Amino acid sequence: MITRFLWQGVDRKLRWFIALVLAAGIVPVLLNLFTPPGSALHVPAWALQLVGKYLCYAALALAVDLVWGYCGILTLGHAAFFALGGYCMGMYLMRQIGSRGVYGNPILPDFMVFLNYKELPWFWRGFDHFWFAAPMIVIVPSVLALALGWFAFRSRVTGVYLSIITQAMTFALMLAFFRNDTGLGGNNGMTDFKDILGFPVQADGTRAALYLASALMLALFLLIAGAIVGSRFGKALTAVRDAESRMRFLGYRVEGYKLFVFVLSAAMAGIAGALYVPQVGIINPSEFAPGNSIEAVLWVAVGGRGTLIGPVIGAVLVNWAKTYLTGALPEVWLFALGGLFIAVTLFLPRGVVGLWAQLKAGRERSRRVAPA
Amino acid sequence: MTPSRVLTGMVSLITALALAGAAVAGDLGTLVVNLTTGGFGDRETAINALAASGEPRAAPILEALGAGRLYVRPADKAVVIGKAQGNQLDLTDALTGKPAGTASEDALQRVRINNRLRGVIDDAVGSLTLLSPDPRMRRSAADSLFKQRSPSALPAVEHALAAEKDAGIKRAFAEARASIILASNDASKAQKLEAISVIRGRGDRDAMGFLQAAASSSDADIKAAATAAAGSLNQTLAVWEAAQNVWYGISLGSVLLLAAIGLAITFGTMGVINMAHGEMVMLGAYTTFVVQQVILAYAPGLFDASIVIALPLAFLVAGVIGVLIERSVIRFLYGRPLDTLLATWGLSLVLQQAVRTIFGPTNREVRAPSWMSGSFLVGQIDVTYGRLWIVVFALLVFAVLILVLRKTPLGLHMRAVTQNRPMAAAMGIRTPRVDALTFGLGSGIAGLAGVALSQIDNVSPNLGQGYIIDSFMVVVFGGVGNLFGTLLGATALGIANKFLEPYAGAVLGKILVLVFIILFIQRRPRGMFALKGRAVE
């Protein structure tokens, strides 16, 4: 029933896009596994890892778009939810190392031995089991989003004030995770992962599986987001974005709508972060840096806010450019990124996806003006 | 008087002077030669004799002896002080202090000492500086004796105490004497009790340590007196510590105020989220750097004025760039605050990278002029001149800004546009021009902040990043559109930060402050002092 609701809630264009994402998930994996390394069709494992990272970013962008594009909440702290999910996964992966660490301690991860911990802190309990870590990946970011959103939306903190609060939140978390005493690896974070679910993280097969999982996650998120946006609930959300006071006067509980989307979006970001960590092989506090959250907002703006396809395209485009430019012309990257921020806000308010519509509207306007 | 008698008089006078000089040199000469001859017991006597002579040359000679730099030159038996200069030793005549050529160490005979003599020399040097003609030397000698508490120095301290004229230094000597008496085993109980009250009067942390040590004495009276003195001193010290924290807090608050006040204008009165504000601060700091480099290259004499010269230039540089930003980007985004936020963030990245490309990614050194270095004590509070000037400067900027807003036509226009833009436009105020100037003013003040911050922070392309979040917190906490709220918010956050630091640590303290602000905004979404009126949404 749920599948039917999801599938029917999604419009035709989005269905095609989801199919495309699935194809992009499955085909390279098949090419990686079943073609010989020398062949022209072979997709190397590093490429899967790279694109898998982009797919996680795309999921984060989708989460940001759900709150910003559809509900008008500009969050400058979504990377915090992403990183929290990543840390939950990181804790699980750290516990899987077992006695294979440098210090060979069967219980304590290396950094704890190094910092003279005598026993595992209480919040590490249970993270040696995947069945415990997996729900935590969703629960931890959701609870934080629930707490922040509950207070903020109820006291009607909106607009830039909310942006500043979310930024302060991610900044405070960054400072907290940088401390060695927090018990989460300090500024080195966690790395040197060995196994995930019993499979070696570095193995090509595992990488292919993680890539496929990322693509499936993104497709699922698109489906969920599409169903929500297409439903009556989604219409109400858009209305909250466009005229919050009016919705309130009409008798809608605005804060309930906002809270639901905010928490859902945080959970999505958490899952994306959890899949990101085993693919890049490290998680550290710089993931909480306020700049990261703002960059995620840029992906949405570049692709086109208020569309579900846009953020995915924006995230992949910007990150592909980042990979290319930081490698080829490192000095240019920040100029390009900064310029992109300015250009998109000034000239592309509807993003790459809206470019066609924008051009058409511009042409029609000039046609109307011309005869006069 | 006949010429011949004058001549005779002069000759006798000159003879007398020469004889006196020879006598002094001879005296010192014997004393010094005694240092280099005989057994270690004889040398101890010689050291004490030299120290008791009151000769001005005694201190450097004894110090050289203690450091093993006193030599005898076999060629002429002269006693010299050697200073390593490459492979050679630069020699000074021990008696006159004049240069005496160079020699290799092999050609000289080192005057040897043992550990016991080293102790004797230390005591002797300490007592020598007690009688030094330089009051600062005497005071630091008294302070170091207060801390060393070496019983052998007691006679010298008492001698110096009797000879001292300056009341403050006399007290320092009395305290040193009390500290030695309290530590010694053969002082009477009455002396010790008196010593406790003298040490209590000193009232600093060292005194506290000695009193606590004395409180474990076996004598019940001394124990009681010391415990009582330590208890009352503890309270005094706690008050001083609180005062010190308040001062640190005010100092931090002034930095926050400087960084936030420009933002309070652009964010508060224009509703523009300028994420590039921190970069304006950074530009101000780099302007200071450039001004200092130019002054060092072309007019080193003006160095002490470099900060003052940099102020107007930093204001201009940041202000002009601010106006350019407003005209080229922000004016197209009015009414879209979230878009402004993104665009200015992009601008901040571009500015950072531009500075990194021009000046390089490493920290640049901006030096403090002489009037900004050093510190002084107010009671037990250590106040550095640099911090003091920054506090003064922040208040000055604040006052000038208030005056500009209240007393100038530009300020009037700015307030009018803030309160009701369409009405102001209808009254003939050119609102776009006011917008540009307001943004320029806010940016210019950020540039001024950069000049001040260049004195206490690393001048690097990332300088502004560190301040942007704090500045937003201050403005939002104080109440948007209210400059006095910004002043109060900056001071309150600064002091809160410094009071939390000792208990929670610097990072956790900052986190607590951030969490507090997040919760505070929930209660009062418009800050401590919200603008009243209809301009709510």
Interface residues (C-beta under 8 A of the other chain):
Chain A: L74 L76 L148 F151 A152 R154 S155 R156 V157 G159 V160 Y161 S163 I164 I165 Q167 A168 M169 F171 A172 L175 A176 F178 R179 S245 P290 I294 V297 L298 A301 E331 L334 F335 L337 G338 G339 L340 F341 I342 V344 T345 L346 P349
Chain B: I273 M275 V329 F332 L333 R336 P337 L338 D339 T340 L341 L342 A343 W345 G346 L347 S348 L349 V350 L351 Q352 Q353 A354 R356 T357 I469 F472 M473 V476 G505 V507 L508 K510 I511 L514 V515 I517 I518 L519 I521 Q522 R523 P525 E537
